[in-house]
Amino acid sequence: MTISPKLIAYLEEDIAGGDITTSAIVPKGKTSAVIVSKDDGIIAGLSEAKDIFNYCGADAEIKKADGSRVAKGDIVMEISGDSHAVLMAERTALNIIGRMSGIATKTARISAKIKRINPKCNVAGTRKTSPGFREYDKKAIFLGGGDPHRYNLSDAFLIKDNHLELCTIADAVAKAKAYSVYKLVEIEVENTADALAAAAAGADIIMFDNMTPDMIKRTIAALSEKYLGKGITIEVSGGIREENLGDYVIPGVDRISMGELTHSVKNFDVSLDVKPALKTVNIVKTVKI
């Protein structure tokens, strides 16, 4: 079988010295188990969990598709195999399902709130992900209906405030476009003047960072007067939370990027329940003489 080296690394972090509890007290032999959803939401990470169980020598059957909606009590996976293999893989598999499902569920909830106000606006992630887990954090955003945004620094140009301490907006955009004609150029701005300068320089995406809703409206109006129909994508970011989300779903905003999708994850509750093994009971009959 083929399994990502990252998944093996996550597993080895947990079983580096072996599972001494299982080895000491649990006899080897075939057993079965189920993974049960303890929450309502979007399930994710099942394909990764299946790979982990398979790698450990157990069979796993996915009962709900990644990205589908599940309810509390739903069985999302059935597992069978040697008891040691099942228990060895348990925690790593549940950790991955829990985190990815938490991200997917939150993304889906926020996306639905945005779409109710503006069906053309999307929620996006950021690079504020768990170290070593970005691939799966981003996949969870996608499964929840969001835009993963950049996976790494080479996916697209994103010119930020620290870059602009060292060069002008016009120079930054020109140099980025000269570096690669195939990559999108996004620039982060904090005021209307810089947004207009970014548009004039030919930026593909303009990110309004830490702007108030009123400032965003004024800046979009200013851009519309001069650059309407130029195909510029408008993204807003910074200080946006689920509680104040509605203030930022403004006409003209194409994308809202939120770090809290991945840096403040509420784990989705799932559990693995081993089915009790059949026990043989020896019955001793007392015979009266």
C-alpha positions in Angstrom: 0.0 0.0 0.0 1.0 3.6 -0.5 0.9 5.9 2.6 2.2 9.4 3.0 5.5 9.6 4.9 3.8 12.4 7.0 1.2 10.0 8.3 3.9 7.4 9.2 5.7 10.2 11.1 2.5 11.1 13.1 2.1 7.4 14.0 5.7 6.9 14.9 5.5 9.9 17.3 2.9 7.9 19.3 4.4 4.4 19.1 8.1 5.1 19.1 8.7 2.8 22.1 5.8 0.5 21.3 2.4 0.2 22.9 3.4 -1.3 26.3 -0.1 -1.3 27.7 -1.6 -3.3 24.9 1.5 -5.6 24.6 1.3 -6.4 28.3 -2.4 -7.1 28.8 -4.2 -7.7 25.5 -3.9 -11.1 23.9 -3.3 -11.1 20.1 -6.3 -12.1 18.1 -8.8 -10.8 15.6 -11.1 -8.0 16.9 -13.4 -5.4 15.4 -14.2 -1.8 16.2 -16.2 1.2 15.0 -15.4 4.9 15.0 -18.5 6.9 16.1 -19.2 10.6 15.6 -20.0 12.3 18.9 -20.9 15.6 17.2 -23.0 16.9 14.3 -21.0 18.4 11.5 -18.7 17.7 8.5 -16.5 14.6 8.7 -13.0 14.7 7.4 -9.8 12.7 7.7 -11.3 9.3 7.2 -9.1 8.5 4.2 -6.0 9.4 6.2 -7.3 7.3 9.2 -7.9 4.3 6.9 -4.3 4.5 5.6 -3.0 4.5 9.2 -5.1 1.4 10.2 -4.0 -0.4 7.0 -0.4 0.5 7.6 -0.6 -1.1 11.1 -2.1 -4.2 9.6 -5.9 -3.7 10.2 -8.7 -3.4 7.7 -10.8 -0.3 7.7 -14.0 0.5 5.8 -15.2 4.1 5.4 -18.9 4.4 6.0 -19.3 8.1 5.5 -17.5 10.1 2.7 -15.0 12.8 3.7 -16.8 16.1 3.3 -20.2 14.7 4.1 -22.5 15.8 6.9 -22.8 13.4 9.8 -24.9 13.4 13.0 -24.0 12.4 16.6 -24.1 8.6 16.8 -23.3 7.9 13.2 -20.7 5.2 12.5 -18.2 6.7 10.2 -15.7 3.7 10.0 -15.6 0.0 10.7 -12.3 -1.6 11.6 -11.2 -5.2 11.8 -7.9 -7.0 12.4 -5.5 -8.0 15.1 -6.3 -6.3 18.4 -2.8 -4.9 18.7 -2.9 -3.3 15.3 -6.3 -1.6 16.0 -5.3 -0.2 19.4 -1.9 0.9 18.1 -3.4 3.0 15.4 -6.4 4.3 17.4 -5.1 7.6 18.9 -3.3 8.9 15.8 -6.3 8.1 13.6 -8.7 9.8 16.0 -6.5 12.9 16.3 -6.5 13.4 12.6 -10.2 12.8 12.2 -11.0 15.1 15.1 -8.8 18.0 13.9 -9.7 17.8 10.2 -13.4 17.4 11.0 -13.3 20.4 13.4 -11.8 22.6 10.6 -14.2 21.3 8.0 -17.2 21.8 10.2 -16.2 25.4 11.1 -15.4 26.2 7.5 -18.8 24.9 6.4 -20.7 26.9 9.0 -18.9 30.1 8.2 -19.2 29.6 4.5 -23.0 29.1 4.9 -23.2 32.4 6.8 -21.3 34.2 4.1 -23.3 32.7 1.2 -26.6 33.7 2.9 -25.5 37.3 2.6 -23.5 37.2 -0.7 -23.5 33.9 -2.7 -20.5 35.1 -4.7 -18.2 35.6 -1.7 -16.0 32.8 -0.4 -14.2 32.0 2.9 -10.5 31.2 2.6 -7.8 29.9 4.9 -4.4 31.2 5.7 -0.9 29.8 6.4 -1.6 29.9 10.1 -1.7 26.2 10.3 -0.3 23.5 12.6 3.4 22.9 11.8 3.7 19.7 9.7 0.0 19.4 9.3 -0.7 22.1 6.7 -1.6 19.7 3.9 -4.4 18.2 6.0 -5.5 21.5 7.5 -5.9 22.9 3.9 -7.7 19.7 2.7 -10.1 20.1 5.6 -10.9 23.7 4.6 -11.6 22.4 1.0 -13.8 19.6 2.3 -15.8 22.2 4.3 -16.4 24.2 1.2 -13.7 26.9 1.6 -10.8 28.1 -0.4 -7.5 26.7 0.9 -5.6 29.7 -0.3 -1.8 29.3 -0.6 -0.3 26.0 0.4 3.2 27.5 0.6 5.3 30.5 -0.3 5.7 29.4 -3.9 2.0 29.1 -4.8 1.5 32.8 -5.5 3.1 36.2 -4.8 1.7 37.8 -1.6 3.4 41.1 -1.0 3.0 42.1 2.7 3.8 45.1 4.8 7.3 43.9 5.6 8.1 43.6 1.9 6.8 47.1 1.4 9.2 48.4 4.0 12.0 47.5 1.5 10.4 48.6 -1.8 7.5 50.6 -3.2 4.1 49.0 -4.3 4.8 49.7 -8.0 8.3 48.2 -7.8 7.1 45.2 -5.9 4.3 44.3 -8.3 6.5 44.9 -11.4 9.3 42.7 -10.0 6.9 40.0 -9.1 5.4 39.9 -12.6 8.8 39.9 -14.1 9.8 37.0 -11.9 6.9 34.8 -13.1 4.2 35.5 -15.6 2.2 32.4 -14.4 1.8 33.3 -10.7 -0.9 35.5 -9.4 0.3 38.7 -7.6 -1.5 39.6 -4.4 -0.7 42.7 -2.4 -1.7 43.5 1.2 -2.8 47.1 1.8 -4.1 49.0 4.8 -5.6 52.1 3.3 -7.4 53.4 0.2 -4.3 55.2 -1.3 -2.3 52.0 -1.2 -5.2 50.0 -2.7 -5.4 52.4 -5.6 -1.6 52.2 -6.1 -1.8 48.4 -6.1 -4.6 48.4 -8.7 -2.6 50.9 -10.8 0.5 48.7 -10.6 -1.5 45.7 -12.0 -2.0 43.5 -8.9 -4.3 40.6 -9.5 -5.6 40.4 -5.9 -5.7 43.2 -3.4 -6.0 42.2 0.3 -7.5 44.8 2.6 -5.7 44.0 5.9 -7.2 45.1 9.2 -9.5 47.7 7.6 -12.7 48.6 9.3 -15.9 47.8 7.4 -16.5 51.5 6.7 -13.0 51.9 5.2 -13.5 48.7 3.1 -16.7 50.2 1.7 -15.0 53.5 0.9 -12.0 51.8 -0.7 -14.2 49.5 -2.9 -16.1 52.6 -4.0 -12.8 54.3 -4.9 -11.6 51.3 -6.8 -14.9 50.9 -8.7 -14.7 54.4 -10.0 -11.4 53.8 -11.8 -10.9 50.0 -12.1 -14.4 48.6 -12.5 -14.3 45.5 -14.7 -10.5 45.1 -14.5 -10.9 41.7 -13.0 -9.2 42.5 -9.7 -10.1 40.2 -6.8 -10.8 41.8 -3.5 -9.9 39.9 -0.3 -10.4 41.1 3.3 -8.5 39.8 6.3 -7.4 40.7 9.8 -9.5 40.8 12.9 -12.4 38.9 11.3 -14.1 36.3 13.5 -17.2 34.3 13.3 -18.9 36.7 15.7 -18.3 39.8 13.5 -18.3 38.1 10.1 -21.5 39.8 8.9 -19.8 43.2 9.1 -17.3 42.2 6.4 -19.6 40.5 3.8 -19.7 43.7 1.9 -20.7 44.1 -1.8 -17.5 43.9 -3.9 -15.6 41.6 -1.5 -14.8 38.4 -3.2 -13.0 36.5 -0.5 -12.7 36.6 3.3 -9.6 34.9 4.7 -9.7 33.9 8.3 -6.8 32.5 10.4 -9.2 31.1 13.0 -10.2 28.3 10.6 -7.0 26.6 11.5 -5.3 28.4 14.5 -8.3 28.1 16.8 -9.7 24.7 16.1 -12.4 23.1 18.2 -11.8 19.4 17.9 -14.7 17.3 16.5 -15.5 14.6 19.0 -15.1 11.0 17.7 -14.5 7.8 19.5 -13.3 4.3 18.7 -15.3 1.5 20.4 -14.0 -2.0 20.4 -16.7 -4.6 20.1 -16.5 -7.0 23.1 -14.8 -10.3 22.4 -16.8 -13.4 23.0 -15.7 -15.1 26.2 -16.0 -18.8 27.0 -17.5 -19.4 30.4 -16.8 -22.8 32.0 -19.8 -23.9 34.0 -19.2 -26.3 36.9 -22.2 -28.3 37.9 -22.5 -29.3 41.5 -23.9 -32.8 41.8 -25.6 -33.8 45.0 -25.0 -37.3 46.1 
